[in-house]
Amino acid sequence: MKAVMLHGPGDVRVDELPMPEIVDPTDAILRVTNTAICGTDLHCLHGGIPAAQSDIVLGHEFAGVVEAVGDGVHDIEVGERYVASMMVGCGACAGCQRQESRSCTYFGMFGMGPAFGDLQGGQAEYVRVPFADRTLIEQPAGVATNDMLMLTDILSTAWTALTRAGVRGGNTVTVVGAGPVGQLLVMCAPLFGASRVIAVDLDATRLRQAEELGAIPVNAAEVDPRDGVFDHTNNQGADVTIEAVGNAAALETALGVTRMAGTVVQVGTLVDEPMPWSAGEMFMRSVAWIPVLGEPPTHAEALTRLVAAGRLAPSRVVSHEMPLEDAPKAYELFDRREATKVVLTTE
């Protein structure tokens, strides 16, 4: 089968690999039809994820048709369409019961290397899916695959962030980073009651896309983002700010535009960057800081209903659809910010 392999920093190729097989009774084999490139994949590409710097199949956002299931799989039908949660967990332990997959002994993320369970990624023609009953999310008839594909990570991450932040009616939400996750945050925030959503970015094109979704754009290349946000909030700052870039500068911006006793949620991937503020500064301003890893299994049912009802149209963030064989070119486009979201297809 064909698979997108990372051979070292900046070195992505499409290789031929053996077909995956069922290893455990709870496994399924998924024939992938659609798989997306995520900003976290770029961290792998640039060597920013420990133990995920070479010789891995990339990708944790994928959808397709189930080809086979193990004897311990009860709720998944061969021949039906599903999308996969970016993460796996057993579903039975205390961590999974608390809807905290990261606490599960069997936690893993597809395509992230040994530090995250060493699971083959979804940018391939076939993938072994552990704990399939919990990991796979059914695609309803009549719902576009690319809409469901966003549930695997970025839509679920946006929803988890807004939930964990406790966004409620009348809040001002600022999103730092108007990339794919940022745009889905803009799309989702009004469903939580946010009265105003502000998007901060350096890229005029992405800001225009966020504005089309209802955000107030603040171009950080033209104005100090703190001034821009405070101008729109009667000099109070945002009630909730969500950092959706994945670098220390964006986190510093997020902290700076948030009001006293506000909340900052970090969804961008940071590994060894220091906190921009000291513990004392955080204490004096009473700012709550919440790092979030999206929980697709927790929110899949609600998000599927919203997508099926037309309340959310997450595939709007997809700018390019390309064959799996063109993955190296797709990574170049995405890395240069010439694409908002790229979906690779196998059929």
N, C-alpha and C positions, 0 to 999 in steps of 0.2 A: 504494500500500500504506500501511497505518498503521504509524507508528513513534513511539517515545517520544523526544521531543527536549528537550534542555536549552537554554533560551533565555537563561539568565543565572542568577546565584545564586538558588536557591529557586524558579525558574520552570520547571516541568516540564509539557509539554503533549503530547497525542497528535495528530500532524500527518499529513497525506497527503504521501507522497514518491514519486518515481519508483521503479519496480522496479529492483533491482540487476541488472547484467549481468556475464557472464564477461569478464574483462579479460585475464588471463593463462592459458596452457594448463593450469596447475596449479590453477585455481580450481574451486570448486563453488558452486552456488546451493542454499541450504538454506531450505526452508519451515519456519519456526519454529512449534512447537506449545507449547513450554514455555520460559519464560525467567525467571530469578530476579533479584531486587534484592540487591545485595551492599553490605556496609558501605563498600567503596571507592567505590561509586556515590554515597554520601552525601558523601564528600570532594569529588567533582565538583559535587554539588548545592550545596555551601557554598563553592565557589570555592577549594578547597584543593589542586587539582592544576594545575600550570602548564599553560597553553594548553588546558585542558579545562574552561573556565568558561562557554562558550556555544556554541550552534549545532552541537551534536554529537548523534548518536543514541547513547543510553546502553546499557549492558549488555554484560557479557562472560561470562554464564552462560546458555547456551541449548542447546536440543535440538530436533530436528525430523526432517523427511523430505527427502532429497536430490531436488531437482527437475531439475538439469542438472549436467554436469561438462565440463571442458575436455578437449582432446585429450591433454593430458599427465597426466591423472589415470588411475591404473591399478587401484587397490584399492578404490574407492568405487563402490557400486552405486546407480543411480537407483531411487528408490522405496523404499529401505531407510531405517531409522531410525538416526540418529547423534546423539551429543552433540559439542559443539565444545570443544576446549581454549581456555582464555581467551586464550592467546597463540599467535602463529604464529612459525615459523622454517623455514628452508629444509630442515633435516634432513641436509644434506650437509657443511656447513662444520665447522671444528674445534670451534667452540663447541657446535654441536648434537651433534656426536659425543661431546663430554664431558658431554652432558645438561645443558648450560647455555644455554638458549634466549636468555637476556638478552644473550649475547655474539654472537649471530647478526647479521650485517649487515642481514638482513631482518626482525629482531625487530619485533613489533607486538602490541598488546593491543587487543581489540575495545572500542569505546566509551570510549576514554580520550583522544581528541583528538590533535593533531599531535605532541605530545611522545612519543607511543607508537604511531607509525606511521599515525595518522589513518585508522583503520579504522572503518567504520560498526559500531555496536553491535548486539547481539542482541535488544534489546527492540523488535522489529519483526516484521512478518509474513514478511519474506524477508531473507536476509543473503548477501553474497558472502563465501566462505570461501577465503582464499589457502592455497596448499600443502596442499590438501585431504587428500592421502594421509597426511600427518603430523598435521594439525590435527583431523581428525574421528575420533571413537572410536565403534566400532560398538556399538549397543545390542542385547544378546542377547535372543532371544525369551524371554518369561516374566519379564523384569526390568522393574520399574516405571520409567517415564520419570523421575519425580522422584528416584528413587534414583540413576539414572545421571547426572541433571542435576548432582548435587553433585560429580561427578568433574571438572566443567569448571573448578572453582576450589577451593572451600573444603575439600572432602575431600582433594583432591590437595595442597593447601597444608598441611593438618594432617599428612598422611603425610610430606611433604617435611621439615617442621619436626622431626618426631620422628626421622626418618632422619638429618638433618644434625646433630642434637644427640647422636646416638649413644646413645639411650636403650637400656638393657639391663636384664636381670633384676635385680630388687630395688630399682631406682631409685624415688625419689619425684619425681613430676612435678607441678609447680604450674602451673596455667593461670590467667593474669590476664585476665579477661574471659570471661563465660559466655554470650556470644552464639552465633551459629551456628558460627563457626569454633572457638570455645572448647568447645562441646559435642561437636563432632566430634573434637577433640583428646582429650577425656575418653573418648570411645568407642573411639578407636584406641590410646591409650597402653597398655592391658593387652595388646594383641597384640604389643607390643615387649617385654613382660616387666615393665612397671612394677608394683610391688607396691602403690603408693599414689598416688592422683591427688587433688590438692586444687584446688578451683575458687574463685577470688577474684572477687567482683563487688559492686556496690552495689545490684543489683536482686534482690529476694527471689524473684521469680517465676523469673528465669533461674537463680538458684542452686538452686531446687527442681528445675528441669528437669535441671540438671547432677547433682544428687544422685540423681535417678532413674536416671541413666546410670552411677552408681557412684562419683561424686566425693564427697569430704569438702568441704562448703561452708564458706566463710569470708566473712561479710558485712562488707565494708569500711566500711559505714555504721554498724556497731555495734562493731567492734573494729579495732584497728590490725592491718592484714594481716600485718605482720611477726610480731607476737605470735601471731596465729592460726596461721600456718604453722609457726613455731618450736615452738608447743605440740604440734603433731602430728608433729614430727620430732626429738624428744628434744633440742631446742635446737640442732639442726645446720643447719636450713634445707633447702631443696629441692636435689636433685642437678641437676635441670633445670627451668628456669622458661621458659614461653612466653608472651610478651606478645601478646595477641590482641584488642587494643582499637584502637590507633592514635592514642594521644596521649602526651605527655611524662610525665604523671602516672602512667599505667599502666606505662610503661617504668621509671620510678623505683621503683615498687612491685615490679616484676619483679626489678630489681637488688637491692633490699633484702631480699627473701625467699629469696635464693639463697645456698647455703652457700659457704664459702671454697673456691676452685678449682672452683666449679660452672660451669654453662653457662646463658646466657640467649639465647633465640632470639626475634627480633622478627619477627612476621608482620603486625602492624598497619601500616597505611600512615602513615609520617611523612615530611614533605617538608622543612620548614625549622626544625623544633624542635631546640634544642640538646641534647646528651647531658646527662642529669641528673648524671652523675659525671664527674670529671676523668680524664684518662689515668692520672694517678698513683694515684687510688683504684682504678681497674680493675687496675692493675699490682700494687698492694699486696695486693689480695684475689685476684689471679690468676683473675679471672672472664673466661670466654670469652664474647664477644658475637657472635652470628651473625644478620645480617639475612637473611631468606629470602623469595624469591618462589617460590610453588609451581610444580612442574614436572609438569603433567598428562601430557604425552607420555611422560615417564619412568615414571610409576607407573600409567598407565591399565590395562595388562594385569593387574597384580597386584590392583589395586583392583576391577576388573570381576569377577575371579574371587571375591574376598571378598564382594562384594555379591551375586553370583549364588548363592553358597553359603549366604547368610543369616548370614555372620559379621559383616557390617556392615549396618546399616539407616539410612543417612544421611538419608532423607526424614523421619525422626522430628523433625528440626529445623524442618520446614515447618509454620508455624502458620496461614497464610492462602494460599488459591488464589483469584485474582481475574482477571476478563477484562482483556486488554491495554488496553481502553478506559478502565479504572479506574486506570491507572497513577498519575495525580496523587494520588488518594486513597491508593493503596498506599504511595507515597513518604511521605505524611504519617504514616501509621500506623507505618511502619518508622522514620522519623526521630524519632517520639515514643516509640520503644521499646515500642509497643503490639503489635508483631508481632515474632516471633523471626526468621522467614524468610518472605518473600512470593514466591510463584510466580505469574507472569502467564501466562495461557493464551490461545490463539487459536482453539481448537476444543473 
